[in-house]
C-alpha cells in the first residue's frame, strides 16, 4: 500500500459496488473458452480490493453470480463455482491479514455443497474483522432480496415479534441480505452495458452509476481511478437542492 496517489478522493465514498461484466466476451476475443474469462475475472479481485483500501473505501460489493445466471450452460456454471471455491480458500489468509470481513449476500442454499461450505468457512474465519467488508453477491437478485426481506418481516409480525407500525426503511434494510452495510455510493459496471441487471435495487437507490467500456478482466487500478474521477465530478443532491 505504499503507492503514491496521483489522485485524491475528496468526496465521501463508503460503499462501491461492481457488476463484473464482459468476462465471456474477453475470452472470446482471445479465442479462449468463456469459462477462462471468469477465471481471469476472479484474478482481478485482489487488485481492485487493494485499490479500494488505498482510497479508504470500507465496503466493496461484487456481483459474482446472479439468480438469472442459472440459465447459463451447466459447464460454465461448474467452472465458475470451481473458481469461487479456489478463490475463497486461496485468499482467506489475505482477507484476514488486512482485517477484511467476507460477507455473502444471496441465497447460498441452492449452491452445491462444496461451494456453500467454502462460503461459510470464509465467513466464519473473517466474521470478526472490522477494517473492510468484501461483500460477494452470490446467487443474488435484487428482487429476490426484497421478497426475502418481506417474508422475514411477515414472519416476525405473525409471531408477534414486531408491529406493522415499527416497519420503516431502516427496519426493512436490516432484513436484506446486505444488512449492516451502508447504501451504495458508486455503482460501476464494466464492458459497456448500461443497466442494473437486478443488482442491489434497494441499496442503489441514490448511488451514482458509472459505466465503462473496459471489460472486467482488463479492469485495473487505472480504470478504477477513472471511475472515481467521474464520481468525484457528480453533484449528489438526494432529492434536494444542496450540492454534495
C-alpha positions in Angstrom: 0.0 0.0 0.0 3.0 2.3 -0.4 2.0 3.7 -3.8 1.9 7.4 -4.2 -1.6 8.6 -5.1 -1.8 10.6 -8.3 -5.5 11.1 -7.5 -7.0 12.1 -4.2 -10.6 11.1 -3.5 -12.2 14.0 -1.7 -15.9 13.0 -2.0 -17.3 10.7 0.7 -17.4 7.1 -0.6 -18.2 4.4 1.8 -19.5 1.7 -0.5 -18.7 0.9 -4.1 -20.4 -1.9 -6.0 -19.2 -3.6 -9.1 -21.0 -5.5 -11.9 -18.1 -7.6 -13.2 -19.3 -7.8 -16.9 -17.5 -8.8 -20.1 -15.7 -11.9 -18.9 -17.0 -14.2 -21.7 -16.5 -11.6 -24.4 -13.0 -11.0 -23.2 -12.3 -14.7 -23.6 -14.0 -15.0 -27.0 -11.9 -12.2 -28.3 -8.8 -14.2 -27.4 -10.1 -17.5 -28.8 -10.5 -18.9 -25.3 -13.4 -20.8 -23.7 -15.8 -18.4 -21.9 -15.0 -20.0 -18.5 -11.4 -18.9 -18.7 -12.7 -15.3 -18.8 -14.3 -16.0 -15.4 -11.0 -17.3 -14.1 -9.3 -14.1 -15.2 -12.1 -12.1 -13.7 -11.5 -13.6 -10.2 -7.8 -12.8 -10.6 -8.7 -9.1 -10.8 -10.4 -9.0 -7.4 -7.3 -8.5 -5.2 -6.1 -5.6 -7.3 -9.4 -3.8 -7.0 -9.7 -4.6 -3.3 -6.3 -3.1 -2.8 -7.2 0.0 -4.7 -10.3 0.4 -2.6 -8.2 0.1 0.5 -5.8 2.7 -0.9 -8.7 5.2 -1.1 -10.1 4.1 2.2 -13.3 2.7 0.8 -14.6 0.5 3.5 -17.2 -1.6 1.7 -16.9 -3.3 -1.7 -19.6 -5.4 -3.3 -19.0 -7.8 -6.2 -21.8 -9.3 -8.4 -20.3 -12.8 -8.7 -23.4 -14.9 -9.7 -27.0 -13.7 -10.2 -30.2 -15.6 -9.7 -30.6 -15.5 -13.5 -27.1 -17.0 -14.2 -28.5 -20.4 -13.6 -29.8 -20.2 -17.1 -26.2 -20.5 -18.4 -24.7 -23.7 -19.6 -24.0 -26.1 -16.7 -20.4 -26.5 -17.7 -19.8 -22.7 -17.4 -21.6 -22.7 -14.0 -19.5 -25.6 -12.8 -16.3 -23.9 -13.8 -17.3 -20.6 -12.1 -18.1 -22.5 -8.8 -14.8 -24.2 -9.0 -13.0 -20.8 -9.3 -15.0 -19.3 -6.5 -14.1 -22.2 -4.2 -10.5 -22.0 -5.1 -10.6 -18.2 -4.5 -12.1 -18.4 -1.1 -9.5 -21.0 0.0 -6.5 -19.2 -1.6 -7.4 -15.7 -0.5 -8.6 -16.2 3.1 -5.3 -15.5 4.7 -5.1 -12.3 2.7 -8.5 -11.2 3.9 -7.5 -11.9 7.5 -4.2 -10.1 7.2 -5.9 -6.8 6.1 -8.8 -7.1 8.6 -11.4 -7.6 5.9 -14.7 -9.4 6.6 -16.2 -11.5 3.9 -19.9 -11.2 3.6 -22.0 -13.4 1.3 -25.3 -11.7 0.0 -27.7 -14.1 -1.6 -29.4 -17.5 -1.1 -26.5 -19.9 -0.9 -28.7 -22.8 -0.1 -29.0 -23.5 -3.9 -25.2 -23.7 -4.3 -23.6 -27.1 -4.5 -22.4 -28.3 -1.0 -18.7 -27.7 -1.6 -19.2 -24.1 -2.7 -21.6 -23.5 0.1 -19.1 -24.8 2.6 -16.3 -22.7 1.1 -18.5 -19.6 1.6 -19.4 -20.5 5.2 -15.8 -21.3 6.1 -14.6 -18.0 4.7 -17.3 -16.1 6.5 -16.6 -17.8 9.8 -12.9 -17.2 9.5 -13.3 -13.4 8.9 -16.6 -12.5 10.7 -14.9 -10.6 13.5 -12.7 -8.4 11.2 -13.6 -4.8 11.2 -11.3 -2.8 8.8 -13.1 -3.6 5.5 -16.1 -5.6 4.1 -15.9 -7.6 0.9 -19.5 -8.4 0.0 -19.8 -11.2 -2.6 -23.2 -11.3 -4.1 -23.7 -15.0 -4.9 -27.0 -16.4 -6.2 -28.2 -12.9 -5.7 -31.0 -11.0 -7.2 -32.3 -7.6 -6.2 -36.0 -8.6 -6.4 -35.3 -11.8 -4.6 -33.6 -9.8 -1.9 -36.6 -7.6 -1.3 -39.1 -10.6 -1.4 -36.8 -12.5 1.1 -36.8 -9.4 3.4 -40.6 -9.2 3.2 -41.0 -12.8 4.1 -38.8 -12.4 7.2 -40.7 -9.4 8.3 -44.1 -11.0 7.8 -42.9 -13.9 9.9 -41.9 -11.6 12.7 -45.3 -9.9 12.6 -47.0 -13.2 12.6 -45.0 -14.4 15.6 -45.8 -11.1 17.4 -42.1 -10.1 17.5 -42.9 -6.7 15.9 -45.9 -4.5 14.9 -46.6 -3.2 11.4 -46.2 0.3 12.8 -42.5 -0.4 13.5 -41.6 -1.2 9.9 -39.8 1.7 8.3 -36.9 1.9 5.8 -34.1 1.2 8.3 -36.0 -1.7 9.7 -36.6 -3.1 6.3 -33.0 -2.7 5.3 -31.9 -4.7 8.3 -33.7 -7.7 6.8 -31.9 -7.5 3.4 -29.0 -9.8 2.6 -26.8 -6.7 2.9 -27.9 -5.9 6.5 -25.4 -3.9 8.3 -23.8 -2.4 5.2 -24.3 1.3 4.1 -26.2 2.1 0.9 -24.1 2.0 -2.3 -22.4 5.4 -3.2 -20.9 4.3 -6.5 -22.0 1.5 -8.8 -19.6 0.6 -11.6 -20.5 -1.7 -14.5 -17.8 -2.8 -16.9 -17.9 -3.8 -20.6 -20.2 -1.1 -21.9 -23.6 -2.5 -20.8 -25.9 0.2 -19.3 -28.3 -1.5 -17.0 -28.6 -2.7 -13.4 -29.4 -6.4 -14.2 -31.4 -6.8 -10.9 -28.4 -5.8 -8.8 -28.8 -4.2 -5.3 -32.0 -2.5 -6.3 -32.8 -1.2 -2.8 -29.2 -0.4 -2.0 -28.6 1.5 -5.2 -31.4 4.0 -4.7 -29.2 7.0 -4.6 -26.0 5.6 -6.0 -24.0 7.3 -8.7 -23.7 5.0 -11.8 -20.5 4.8 -13.9 -20.5 2.6 -17.0 -17.1 1.8 -18.6 -16.3 0.0 -21.8 -13.4 -1.8 -20.2 -14.1 -5.5 -19.8 -13.7 -6.7 -16.2 -10.6 -8.9 -16.8 -8.9 -5.7 -18.0 -10.3 -3.5 -15.2 -7.3 -2.5 -13.2 -6.3 0.3 -10.8 -6.1 2.9 -13.5 -9.5 2.1 -14.9 -10.9 2.2 -11.4 -9.4 5.6 -10.8 -11.0 6.8 -14.0 -14.4 5.8 -12.5 -13.5 7.6 -9.2 -12.7 10.8 -11.1 -16.1 10.6 -12.8 -17.7 10.0 -9.4 -16.0 13.0 -7.9 -17.5 15.3 -10.6 -21.0 14.3 -9.7 -23.3 16.5 -7.5 -25.2 14.4 -5.1 -28.4 16.1 -4.0 -30.5 13.2 -2.7 -33.7 14.8 -3.9 -32.8 18.2 -2.5 -31.1 21.3 -3.9 -27.9 21.3 -1.9 -24.9 20.1 -3.9 -22.8 17.3 -2.5 
